[in-house]
């Protein structure tokens, strides 16, 4: 399981790689992938989704939600 720090660092590295790729792509518009644009855009979407999940994951609360029942209803008094 990833720690919060590792998750955030990975997401930041992915963001920096994406920004670097976009800068390179704007400077070299003649470049192309050997497959269709549909596959390319699907890969871009997956990359963005993973990056967003890595940013969000550390903020998720791992504690289970408390029951709305009173404590006396949940305890056994033998």
Secondary structure by P-SEA (a helix, b strand, c coil): cccaaaaaaaaaaaaaaaaaaaaaaaacccccccccaaaaaaaaaaaaaaaaaaaacccccccccccccccccccccc
